[in-house]
Every structure is written in structure tokens, then in C-alpha cells.
């Protein structure tokens, strides 16, 4: 045995880390043909939304933090304690990590009552019976679960199961909350009420919180900061306002509701050509050239059945592929050699006779296109 190996802590030993409090995550793991190699942090009282398309690795991150998966290489710390450090042979078991992982359905024990579900984690950690009972009752009251305490999970609504899962996490002594698609099992009418309730609860408890979601509203409500994960890597992170202003990937653009392209911008000044594939856009972008991003809002796209008069700088022949009804407007997916999303009123939709397969002219002013490195 080498001297280094002899000094390595036992896998279940608690080790104090040097560095910031809150959650710090760095991990690499290969699962089949999928590779996750990502790193980010969550401040002591910060709420971070981990967003990305399906298969990006979001749930894998949560499972690594909770100790349900073993990474090939990792360093994960929480509140100054090392949860996992493969270089030092530290890998705390799940029950020793004090991580509250809450799934969309609460992942409750179906044979236990609400009260016993809430108490389970604290009892499993060896808490004193009288203290556990007092803590359970306190959180049942704070989360408005007292009248439900004798029920089984099958007798609860989706929102009620969420609250039970949160109560169990807090009572078990969680120092970080991990919420995995917390509203995926709720209907639209219930979601808004539970969303507001959960936000108020998180404000109160002040724990670092990492919420996995693909929903733009959830990301804004539960993310003081967003981390965008795609193909196992962090591609962008920052405040919602920053990501919405300058998205740097397809998913971030979808969240922000923007058309986004990686373009080759010609050198020069004034109106310049920005090529994406075989399509040329014309933009205004002083001080930039080469590979850059170009973005514009769907509402900036004007549609007409005849080629428009006047002098819009970008006029593209397009075919309608999909209609996406919204509350009072309709989003139109177009194929113009590049995918474009436009947005029109329902009156304009009817007036133009738009439906899949119809050919239109799509116009965008150069001044409406934001260009950034």
C-alpha cells in the first residue's frame, strides 16, 4: 500500500472541504454511450434551476449529488463537507449526505401514512423519538398537512404529495434540496397554486435549492440563476435576464422564445451579410466578424402571402410546417432553408389562411436582429 493510499479517508468518513459553502459540483461519468462532464455551484441560500433538453443529464446530476450514482471522477461538496472526492477516495453513502431529493410524485412509501413518511428519514438517521415526533408535528403544521397526517399517499393529490416529500426532506435534516421536475405530475390549474406555495416555502427555509426543469416558468420562478445543460455539459449559466438577452444554444433560445442561429458574419461596416447554411441574413453589427450568434423574436417576423413592398432587409420564401396555438396568439413554425418561428394574432392567422403546407413570405428588419459573440 502506498503512503497516499494509506492516508485516504474511509468511504463513509466525513471530510471538511476548503472552499465556498453551499453546493459545489464537479463530476464526470460515462453511462453507456452518454458522457456527463459538468461543473457548477449553488450558493448557501441560492436557488438554481438546472435546465436542458431531455437526455441532457439533469437527473444524472441529482443522482450524483444524492449518492445514488458513483462517478468516474468527481468532487462534490456541501456546506464545507466533502460528499465525494474520487481523488481522495471519499464517497459518502446517501444516508450520510443530508441531501433532500424530492421527485415529482414525492416518491413516498405507499404503505406508510403521511406522518410516518415525513418521519422516515429522521428515524433512519437515528434521531431521538421525542425530538423526531416534535419536529414532524411542527412541519406538518407549517406545510398544512396536519389534517392529512393519517392518510396514505394514494389518498393525496399531486400537490399534497409534493408537500409531504418536502416535509420529509426537511425533517431528515437536509442541507440542500434537489427538486426533480417538481410539477411534472400536476395539472395546469393546480401547478400555479403549488408553484406559488413552494416558492414561499423555499424563501422561508433558506436552503440551497437545485431544481431540474424544462419549463420556462419554473426556471424563472425557482432560479435565481440558471445552469443550462446540454449533451452532458454546461453550455451557459447566469441570471434569467442574461440568458434571455443572449442565449447560446437551442434550448436556451427556446426558453427565451427567440430564433437563434450561429452565423458567419462578413467583415466590414454598415449592413452586412450573416450566413447560416445556404441562407444569407443581413444585419447591423459594428465591431464583430466571423462566427457569432444572431437572434430575433418571433414577433419581429412579418408574414405575407405576396412578396412585401418596400425595403425590408431580410425577405425569405418560407413554408408553414406547424401551428402552435397560445392564449391569444399563434406561433408559426416555418421552413425557409433555416427554421424560423413567427408569431401572429388569431385574426392574422385567419386573414392569411395559414396552415401547414402554405407558402408565405417572411420578413425581418436588420435592426430587429441582435448579433453578439
VOPAGU-2260 file (C-alpha; in pm, 1 decimal, decimal comma):
REM VOPAGU-2260
SITE   aa  ch    i         X         Y         Z
SITE  UNK   A    0       0,0       0,0       0,0
SITE  UNK   A    1     135,2     343,9     -92,6
SITE  UNK   A    2     160,4     625,6     159,7
SITE  UNK   A    3    -109,7     815,0     -30,6
SITE  UNK   A    4    -347,4     520,0     -16,9
SITE  UNK   A    5    -274,1     468,6     349,8
SITE  UNK   A    6    -385,6     826,1     424,2
SITE  UNK   A    7    -705,2     805,0     215,7
SITE  UNK   A    8   -1021,3     850,5     427,8
SITE  UNK   A    9   -1273,3     571,4     456,3
SITE  UNK   A   10   -1558,7     587,1     207,9
SITE  UNK   A   11   -1810,5     684,0     475,1
SITE  UNK   A   12   -1591,9     931,3     663,1
SITE  UNK   A   13   -1688,3    1298,6     685,4
SITE  UNK   A   14   -1420,6    1530,0     549,2
SITE  UNK   A   15   -1415,4    1907,7     567,8
SITE  UNK   A   16   -1359,2    2081,1     235,1
SITE  UNK   A   17   -1182,9    2406,2     171,7
SITE  UNK   A   18   -1389,2    2637,2     -44,0
SITE  UNK   A   19   -1727,5    2809,5     -55,9
SITE  UNK   A   20   -2031,1    2694,1     136,6
SITE  UNK   A   21   -2341,6    2577,7     -42,5
SITE  UNK   A   22   -2316,8    2305,5    -305,6
SITE  UNK   A   23   -2016,9    2271,7    -535,5
SITE  UNK   A   24   -2047,0    2008,7    -807,6
SITE  UNK   A   25   -1781,1    1877,1   -1044,9
SITE  UNK   A   26   -1826,7    1531,0   -1194,9
SITE  UNK   A   27   -1758,7    1310,4   -1492,2
SITE  UNK   A   28   -1945,9     986,7   -1553,5
SITE  UNK   A   29   -1996,8     769,7   -1861,2
SITE  UNK   A   30   -2321,4     573,8   -1879,6
SITE  UNK   A   31   -2339,3     358,9   -2189,6
SITE  UNK   A   32   -2278,0     599,4   -2474,1
SITE  UNK   A   33   -2363,1     908,7   -2267,6
SITE  UNK   A   34   -2093,5    1125,5   -2108,5
SITE  UNK   A   35   -2163,7    1380,1   -1835,1
SITE  UNK   A   36   -1873,3    1616,1   -1767,5
SITE  UNK   A   37   -2000,5    1923,8   -1585,1
SITE  UNK   A   38   -1941,5    2162,5   -1300,4
SITE  UNK   A   39   -2129,9    2443,9   -1125,8
SITE  UNK   A   40   -2217,9    2569,7    -778,3
SITE  UNK   A   41   -2523,1    2669,0    -572,2
SITE  UNK   A   42   -2476,1    2937,5    -305,2
SITE  UNK   A   43   -2578,5    2884,1      60,7
SITE  UNK   A   44   -2927,7    3033,5      16,6
SITE  UNK   A   45   -2939,2    3037,3    -361,7
SITE  UNK   A   46   -3197,7    2878,3    -588,6
SITE  UNK   A   47   -3055,4    2741,2    -913,4
SITE  UNK   A   48   -3261,3    2597,4   -1197,6
SITE  UNK   A   49   -3083,7    2322,1   -1390,9
SITE  UNK   A   50   -3241,3    2325,3   -1735,6
SITE  UNK   A   51   -3186,4    2145,4   -2062,6
SITE  UNK   A   52   -3347,2    1913,3   -2315,2
SITE  UNK   A   53   -3444,4    1555,3   -2236,0
SITE  UNK   A   54   -3135,7    1337,7   -2213,2
SITE  UNK   A   55   -2905,2    1628,4   -2125,6
SITE  UNK   A   56   -2802,3    1467,8   -1795,3
SITE  UNK   A   57   -3005,5    1674,7   -1548,4
SITE  UNK   A   58   -3137,6    1384,6   -1339,1
SITE  UNK   A   59   -2792,9    1223,2   -1350,7
SITE  UNK   A   60   -2655,9    1532,6   -1175,4
SITE  UNK   A   61   -2914,6    1499,8    -897,8
SITE  UNK   A   62   -2840,7    1129,8    -852,6
SITE  UNK   A   63   -2467,3    1201,7    -826,4
SITE  UNK   A   64   -2523,4    1469,7    -561,6
SITE  UNK   A   65   -2752,7    1235,4    -366,8
SITE  UNK   A   66   -2504,5     947,5    -388,7
SITE  UNK   A   67   -2731,1     723,4    -597,4
SITE  UNK   A   68   -2469,5     701,2    -872,7
SITE  UNK   A   69   -2092,5     668,5    -848,9
SITE  UNK   A   70   -1892,8     898,6   -1076,6
SITE  UNK   A   71   -1579,0     807,3   -1266,2
SITE  UNK   A   72   -1428,2    1132,2   -1141,2
SITE  UNK   A   73   -1591,4    1380,4    -904,5
SITE  UNK   A   74   -1554,6    1636,6    -631,5
SITE  UNK   A   75   -1885,5    1730,6    -467,5
SITE  UNK   A   76   -1900,2    1939,4    -150,8
SITE  UNK   A   77   -2191,1    2065,8      58,3
SITE  UNK   A   78   -2169,9    2328,2     333,2
SITE  UNK   A   79   -1795,1    2273,9     362,3
SITE  UNK   A   80   -1816,1    1892,8     378,7
SITE  UNK   A   81   -1686,0    1663,7     105,5
SITE  UNK   A   82   -1961,0    1431,3     -15,4
SITE  UNK   A   83   -1749,5    1276,7    -289,4
SITE  UNK   A   84   -1388,4    1321,3    -392,0
SITE  UNK   A   85   -1260,5    1040,1    -608,8
SITE  UNK   A   86    -903,8    1171,8    -584,2
SITE  UNK   A   87    -917,4    1121,7    -206,4
SITE  UNK   A   88   -1130,7     804,3    -210,6
SITE  UNK   A   89   -1415,4     981,1     -29,9
SITE  UNK   A   90   -1769,9     875,5    -122,4
SITE  UNK   A   91   -2030,6     922,4     149,7
SITE  UNK   A   92   -2332,3     690,0     130,5
SITE  UNK   A   93   -2669,5     853,8      54,1
SITE  UNK   A   94   -2795,0     849,4     414,6
SITE  UNK   A   95   -2485,5    1040,9     532,5
SITE  UNK   A   96   -2511,2    1322,4     277,5
SITE  UNK   A   97   -2812,8    1505,8     422,1
SITE  UNK   A   98   -2946,2    1573,8      73,3
SITE  UNK   A   99   -3320,9    1617,3      26,4
SITE  UNK   A  100   -3412,9    1469,7    -313,3
SITE  UNK   A  101   -3777,8    1532,7    -399,5
SITE  UNK   A  102   -3921,9    1369,5    -710,5
SITE  UNK   A  103   -4226,4    1495,0    -899,8
SITE  UNK   A  104   -4456,2    1243,0    -728,2
SITE  UNK   A  105   -4280,9    1273,8    -389,9
SITE  UNK   A  106   -4152,1     911,1    -411,0
SITE  UNK   A  107   -4341,7     831,9     -93,2
SITE  UNK   A  108   -4374,3     491,7      71,2
SITE  UNK   A  109   -4725,5     377,3     -27,0
SITE  UNK   A  110   -4776,5     164,4     286,4
SITE  UNK   A  111   -4692,6     443,9     530,3
SITE  UNK   A  112   -4911,4     730,3     645,8
SITE  UNK   A  113   -4820,1    1091,3     576,0
SITE  UNK   A  114   -4691,0    1127,2     931,2
SITE  UNK   A  115   -4470,4     817,0     905,1
SITE  UNK   A  116   -4343,6     918,0     560,0
SITE  UNK   A  117   -4235,4    1255,3     697,9
SITE  UNK   A  118   -4065,4    1091,1     996,1
SITE  UNK   A  119   -3890,2     818,3     796,9
SITE  UNK   A  120   -3563,2     995,8     716,5
SITE  UNK   A  121   -3512,6    1133,7    1066,3
SITE  UNK   A  122   -3580,8     791,9    1220,8
SITE  UNK   A  123   -3345,5     622,4     975,3
SITE  UNK   A  124   -3069,2     862,3    1080,8
SITE  UNK   A  125   -3120,1     758,2    1441,9
SITE  UNK   A  126   -3297,1    1066,3    1573,1
SITE  UNK   A  127   -3436,3    1055,9    1927,3
SITE  UNK   A  128   -3802,7     955,0    1918,6
SITE  UNK   A  129   -3936,5    1252,6    2115,0
SITE  UNK   A  130   -3738,9    1504,0    1907,0
SITE  UNK   A  131   -3843,9    1340,7    1580,4
SITE  UNK   A  132   -4210,8    1349,3    1683,2
SITE  UNK   A  133   -4192,2    1717,2    1776,5
SITE  UNK   A  134   -4015,4    1809,9    1453,2
SITE  UNK   A  135   -4259,1    1608,5    1242,2
SITE  UNK   A  136   -4560,5    1776,4    1400,9
SITE  UNK   A  137   -4408,4    2119,0    1354,6
SITE  UNK   A  138   -4351,4    2066,7     982,3
SITE  UNK   A  139   -4687,5    1900,1     929,7
SITE  UNK   A  140   -4842,5    2217,3    1067,0
SITE  UNK   A  141   -4620,1    2456,1     868,9
SITE  UNK   A  142   -4695,3    2276,8     542,3
SITE  UNK   A  143   -5068,2    2244,0     615,9
SITE  UNK   A  144   -5057,1    1865,4     639,2
SITE  UNK   A  145   -5199,3    1804,9     987,8
SITE  UNK   A  146   -5543,5    1705,2     859,5
SITE  UNK   A  147   -5380,3    1466,1     611,9
SITE  UNK   A  148   -5137,6    1307,9     857,2
SITE  UNK   A  149   -5319,0     971,5     879,1
SITE  UNK   A  150   -5373,0     931,0     505,1
SITE  UNK   A  151   -5172,0     711,9     269,6
SITE  UNK   A  152   -5004,8     860,2     -43,4
SITE  UNK   A  153   -5273,8     712,2    -273,6
SITE  UNK   A  154   -5528,9     933,8     -95,9
SITE  UNK   A  155   -5336,8    1256,1    -169,7
SITE  UNK   A  156   -5337,8    1496,5    -462,1
SITE  UNK   A  157   -5019,1    1568,1    -655,6
SITE  UNK   A  158   -4964,8    1895,9    -471,7
SITE  UNK   A  159   -5017,1    1729,8    -134,4
SITE  UNK   A  160   -4762,8    1458,4    -217,6
SITE  UNK   A  161   -4515,3    1733,3    -308,9
SITE  UNK   A  162   -4558,0    1894,3      32,2
SITE  UNK   A  163   -4511,1    1559,9     208,7
SITE  UNK   A  164   -4190,0    1498,6      13,9
SITE  UNK   A  165   -4058,9    1842,8     111,3
SITE  UNK   A  166   -4151,1    1791,0     475,4
SITE  UNK   A  167   -3968,8    1457,1     479,6
SITE  UNK   A  168   -3658,2    1618,1     330,1
SITE  UNK   A  169   -3653,9    1899,7     586,4
SITE  UNK   A  170   -3726,8    1674,6     886,0
SITE  UNK   A  171   -3446,5    1438,8     781,0
SITE  UNK   A  172   -3201,4    1727,6     823,8
SITE  UNK   A  173   -3139,2    1809,6     456,8
SITE  UNK   A  174   -2883,5    2082,4     395,1
SITE  UNK   A  175   -2972,3    2112,2      25,3
SITE  UNK   A  176   -3295,5    2048,1    -164,2
SITE  UNK   A  177   -3291,2    1876,7    -502,9
SITE  UNK   A  178   -3623,8    1905,7    -686,5
SITE  UNK   A  179   -3663,8    1679,7    -990,3
SITE  UNK   A  180   -3933,3    1819,6   -1225,6
SITE  UNK   A  181   -4144,5    1917,8    -922,4
SITE  UNK   A  182   -4458,0    1998,3   -1121,7
SITE  UNK   A  183   -4445,2    1730,9   -1389,7
SITE  UNK   A  184   -4729,8    1532,1   -1234,8
SITE  UNK   A  185   -4958,4    1831,9   -1169,9
SITE  UNK   A  186   -5232,2    1960,2   -1396,9
SITE  UNK   A  187   -5217,1    2318,4   -1527,5
SITE  UNK   A  188   -5474,0    2455,9   -1282,6
SITE  UNK   A  189   -5300,3    2303,1    -979,2
SITE  UNK   A  190   -4949,7    2394,8   -1093,7
SITE  UNK   A  191   -4977,5    2771,6   -1044,5
SITE  UNK   A  192   -5106,5    2741,0    -687,7
SITE  UNK   A  193   -4844,1    2483,1    -585,5
SITE  UNK   A  194   -4570,2    2682,2    -759,5
SITE  UNK   A  195   -4650,3    2992,7    -553,8
SITE  UNK   A  196   -4674,4    2788,4    -235,0
SITE  UNK   A  197   -4341,2    2615,7    -294,6
SITE  UNK   A  198   -4165,4    2943,2    -377,5
SITE  UNK   A  199   -4285,4    3092,9     -48,6
SITE  UNK   A  200   -4169,7    2781,6     137,3
SITE  UNK   A  201   -3821,3    2795,0     -16,5
SITE  UNK   A  202   -3793,4    3163,3      71,6
SITE  UNK   A  203   -3871,2    3070,1     431,9
SITE  UNK   A  204   -3634,0    2776,9     481,0
SITE  UNK   A  205   -3339,9    2943,6     306,7
SITE  UNK   A  206   -3168,6    2623,0     192,8
SITE  UNK   A  207   -2964,0    2597,9    -125,7
SITE  UNK   A  208   -3200,1    2453,3    -385,6
SITE  UNK   A  209   -3130,9    2289,2    -720,8
SITE  UNK   A  210   -3442,2    2246,5    -934,6
SITE  UNK   A  211   -3437,8    2035,8   -1251,4
SITE  UNK   A  212   -3692,8    2155,0   -1504,8
SITE  UNK   A  213   -3753,6    2204,7   -1875,8
SITE  UNK   A  214   -4031,5    2457,3   -1813,5
SITE  UNK   A  215   -3952,4    2826,6   -1870,6
SITE  UNK   A  216   -4190,8    2946,2   -1597,9
SITE  UNK   A  217   -4047,2    2708,5   -1338,7
SITE  UNK   A  218   -3695,3    2814,6   -1438,1
SITE  UNK   A  219   -3779,2    3180,9   -1378,1
SITE  UNK   A  220   -3967,9    3119,5   -1052,1
SITE  UNK   A  221   -3716,0    2878,6    -896,5
SITE  UNK   A  222   -3393,1    3002,1   -1048,1
SITE  UNK   A  223   -3208,8    3299,9    -905,1
SITE  UNK   A  224   -2962,2    3167,3   -1158,7
SITE  UNK   A  225   -2998,0    2917,2   -1443,7
SITE  UNK   A  226   -2750,0    2648,0   -1547,1
SITE  UNK   A  227   -2811,2    2515,8   -1899,4
SITE  UNK   A  228   -2701,0    2156,3   -1951,9
SITE  UNK   A  229   -2683,6    2001,6   -2298,0
SITE  UNK   A  230   -2527,0    1670,7   -2402,3
SITE  UNK   A  231   -2378,1    1635,2   -2055,1
SITE  UNK   A  232   -2203,2    1973,1   -2048,4
SITE  UNK   A  233   -2281,1    2314,6   -1906,2
SITE  UNK   A  234   -2324,2    2538,9   -2210,3
SITE  UNK   A  235   -2439,0    2856,6   -2034,5
SITE  UNK   A  236   -2522,9    2986,9   -1689,7
SITE  UNK   A  237   -2639,9    3315,8   -1543,9
SITE  UNK   A  238   -2946,5    3513,1   -1445,4
SITE  UNK   A  239   -3263,3    3467,7   -1647,9
SITE  UNK   A  240   -3229,0    3819,2   -1789,9
SITE  UNK   A  241   -2877,4    3746,0   -1917,9
SITE  UNK   A  242   -2974,0    3415,9   -2080,5
SITE  UNK   A  243   -3287,2    3563,4   -2235,8
SITE  UNK   A  244   -3088,3    3854,2   -2382,3
SITE  UNK   A  245   -2807,8    3641,2   -2527,5
SITE  UNK   A  246   -2890,4    3267,9   -2541,6
SITE  UNK   A  247   -2604,8    3045,6   -2657,4
SITE  UNK   A  248   -2779,6    2725,5   -2752,3
SITE  UNK   A  249   -3101,1    2587,3   -2893,3
SITE  UNK   A  250   -3256,1    2508,3   -2556,1
SITE  UNK   A  251   -3172,5    2847,0   -2402,4
SITE  UNK   A  252   -3319,5    3012,5   -2712,6
SITE  UNK   A  253   -3633,4    2801,3   -2678,3
SITE  UNK   A  254   -3666,7    2904,8   -2313,5
SITE  UNK   A  255   -3624,2    3269,3   -2407,5
SITE  UNK   A  256   -3863,3    3233,0   -2701,1
SITE  UNK   A  257   -3612,9    3351,1   -2961,4
SITE  UNK   A  258   -3495,8    3243,6   -3303,7
SITE  UNK   A  259   -3122,0    3176,9   -3269,6
SITE  UNK   A  260   -2854,9    3097,2   -3527,8
SITE  UNK   A  261   -2479,1    3053,4   -3532,0
SITE  UNK   A  262   -2378,2    3261,6   -3833,5
SITE  UNK   A  263   -2069,0    3354,8   -4031,9
SITE  UNK   A  264   -2061,5    3735,0   -4029,6
SITE  UNK   A  265   -1880,5    3912,1   -4313,7
SITE  UNK   A  266   -1623,9    4179,0   -4229,7
SITE  UNK   A  267   -1696,3    4541,8   -4294,3
SITE  UNK   A  268   -1933,4    4806,4   -4161,8
SITE  UNK   A  269   -2297,2    4900,9   -4203,4
SITE  UNK   A  270   -2535,5    4639,2   -4339,1
SITE  UNK   A  271   -2352,3    4306,9   -4363,5
SITE  UNK   A  272   -2423,0    3951,1   -4463,3
SITE  UNK   A  273   -2452,9    3681,0   -4197,7
SITE  UNK   A  274   -2472,7    3333,7   -4347,9
SITE  UNK   A  275   -2628,0    3031,3   -4182,6
SITE  UNK   A  276   -2614,3    2726,9   -4406,5
SITE  UNK   A  277   -2729,5    2833,9   -4751,4
SITE  UNK   A  278   -2927,9    3131,2   -4621,3
SITE  UNK   A  279   -2798,6    3487,3   -4601,4
SITE  UNK   A  280   -2933,5    3727,6   -4339,5
SITE  UNK   A  281   -2848,3    4097,3   -4342,4
SITE  UNK   A  282   -2761,8    4252,2   -4007,7
SITE  UNK   A  283   -2607,2    4553,9   -3838,8
SITE  UNK   A  284   -2319,2    4459,0   -3608,0
SITE  UNK   A  285   -2036,9    4702,3   -3554,0
SITE  UNK   A  286   -1707,5    4564,5   -3429,2
SITE  UNK   A  287   -1791,4    4198,3   -3493,0
SITE  UNK   A  288   -1696,0    3947,8   -3763,5
SITE  UNK   A  289   -1658,6    3573,1   -3805,4
SITE  UNK   A  290   -1858,0    3315,8   -3608,0
SITE  UNK   A  291   -2122,1    3494,6   -3398,1
SITE  UNK   A  292   -2479,4    3448,9   -3278,6
SITE  UNK   A  293   -2781,7    3613,8   -3440,3
SITE  UNK   A  294   -3117,6    3620,7   -3260,0
SITE  UNK   A  295   -3458,5    3777,4   -3307,7
SITE  UNK   A  296   -3802,3    3743,7   -3151,9
SITE  UNK   A  297   -4088,4    3563,1   -3330,2
SITE  UNK   A  298   -4290,2    3883,6   -3304,9
SITE  UNK   A  299   -4036,4    4057,3   -3528,2
SITE  UNK   A  300   -4123,2    3827,8   -3820,4
SITE  UNK   A  301   -4383,7    3974,0   -4058,4
SITE  UNK   A  302   -4575,2    3725,4   -4275,9
SITE  UNK   A  303   -4749,9    3789,6   -4607,1
SITE  UNK   A  304   -4886,3    3578,7   -4892,4
SITE  UNK   A  305   -4737,5    3819,0   -5151,3
SITE  UNK   A  306   -4381,5    3943,1   -5163,7
SITE  UNK   A  307   -4382,3    4258,0   -4947,6
SITE  UNK   A  308   -4335,7    4600,3   -5098,2
SITE  UNK   A  309   -4086,3    4844,7   -4952,4
SITE  UNK   A  310   -3737,2    4755,8   -4841,9
SITE  UNK   A  311   -3719,6    4508,3   -4553,4
SITE  UNK   A  312   -3358,0    4387,7   -4542,5
SITE  UNK   A  313   -3446,9    4020,8   -4497,5
SITE  UNK   A  314   -3722,0    3864,6   -4709,2
SITE  UNK   A  315   -3734,4    3486,2   -4725,4
SITE  UNK   A  316   -3967,3    3249,8   -4904,7
SITE  UNK   A  317   -4096,9    3000,6   -4646,9
SITE  UNK   A  318   -4340,5    2715,0   -4596,6
SITE  UNK   A  319   -4559,7    2674,6   -4289,0
SITE  UNK   A  320   -4479,4    2349,2   -4107,8
SITE  UNK   A  321   -4656,8    2374,2   -3769,7
SITE  UNK   A  322   -4911,5    2589,9   -3588,4
SITE  UNK   A  323   -4873,7    2627,1   -3210,4
SITE  UNK   A  324   -5180,1    2797,6   -3053,9
SITE  UNK   A  325   -5113,2    3015,8   -2748,3
SITE  UNK   A  326   -5356,5    3212,3   -2533,2
SITE  UNK   A  327   -5437,0    3493,6   -2776,7
SITE  UNK   A  328   -5173,3    3441,3   -3044,0
SITE  UNK   A  329   -5037,8    3160,5   -3259,7
SITE  UNK   A  330   -4676,7    3062,4   -3315,7
SITE  UNK   A  331   -4594,6    2958,6   -3670,2
SITE  UNK   A  332   -4304,1    2726,0   -3744,4
SITE  UNK   A  333   -4159,4    2794,3   -4087,7
SITE  UNK   A  334   -3907,9    2626,2   -4315,8
SITE  UNK   A  335   -3715,5    2896,5   -4501,0
SITE  UNK   A  336   -3399,3    2697,3   -4559,3
SITE  UNK   A  337   -3349,9    2763,4   -4189,3
SITE  UNK   A  338   -3616,3    2706,6   -3921,0
SITE  UNK   A  339   -3795,7    3028,1   -3826,5
SITE  UNK   A  340   -4065,9    3084,3   -3566,9
SITE  UNK   A  341   -4311,3    3369,4   -3622,8
SITE  UNK   A  342   -4594,2    3488,9   -3401,0
SITE  UNK   A  343   -4926,5    3632,3   -3520,2
SITE  UNK   A  344   -5270,3    3709,8   -3380,8
SITE  UNK   A  345   -5553,3    3466,7   -3442,7
SITE  UNK   A  346   -5712,6    3729,2   -3668,2
SITE  UNK   A  347   -5396,7    3746,9   -3881,9
SITE  UNK   A  348   -5384,2    3367,3   -3896,2
SITE  UNK   A  349   -5737,2    3354,4   -4037,5
SITE  UNK   A  350   -5683,7    3651,6   -4271,5
SITE  UNK   A  351   -5369,4    3499,2   -4421,9
SITE  UNK   A  352   -5521,0    3149,9   -4439,3
SITE  UNK   A  353   -5215,0    2999,0   -4270,7
SITE  UNK   A  354   -5197,9    2621,9   -4229,3
SITE  UNK   A  355   -4929,0    2357,7   -4271,0
SITE  UNK   A  356   -4802,1    2347,6   -4628,6
SITE  UNK   A  357   -4896,0    2706,6   -4716,2
SITE  UNK   A  358   -4615,6    2916,1   -4868,0
SITE  UNK   A  359   -4555,5    3266,7   -4734,2
SITE  UNK   A  360   -4301,1    3547,1   -4734,4
SITE  UNK   A  361   -4123,5    3607,1   -4402,8
SITE  UNK   A  362   -3967,9    3948,6   -4344,8
SITE  UNK   A  363   -3733,4    4061,3   -4066,3
SITE  UNK   A  364   -3574,2    4403,8   -4033,4
SITE  UNK   A  365   -3198,2    4413,9   -3985,5
SITE  UNK   A  366   -3245,9    4632,3   -3679,8
SITE  UNK   A  367   -3456,0    4358,8   -3517,2
SITE  UNK   A  368   -3171,9    4105,1   -3528,0
SITE  UNK   A  369   -2939,5    4107,2   -3226,7
SITE  UNK   A  370   -2584,5    3997,6   -3306,7
SITE  UNK   A  371   -2335,3    3903,0   -3033,6
SITE  UNK   A  372   -2016,4    3698,7   -2997,3
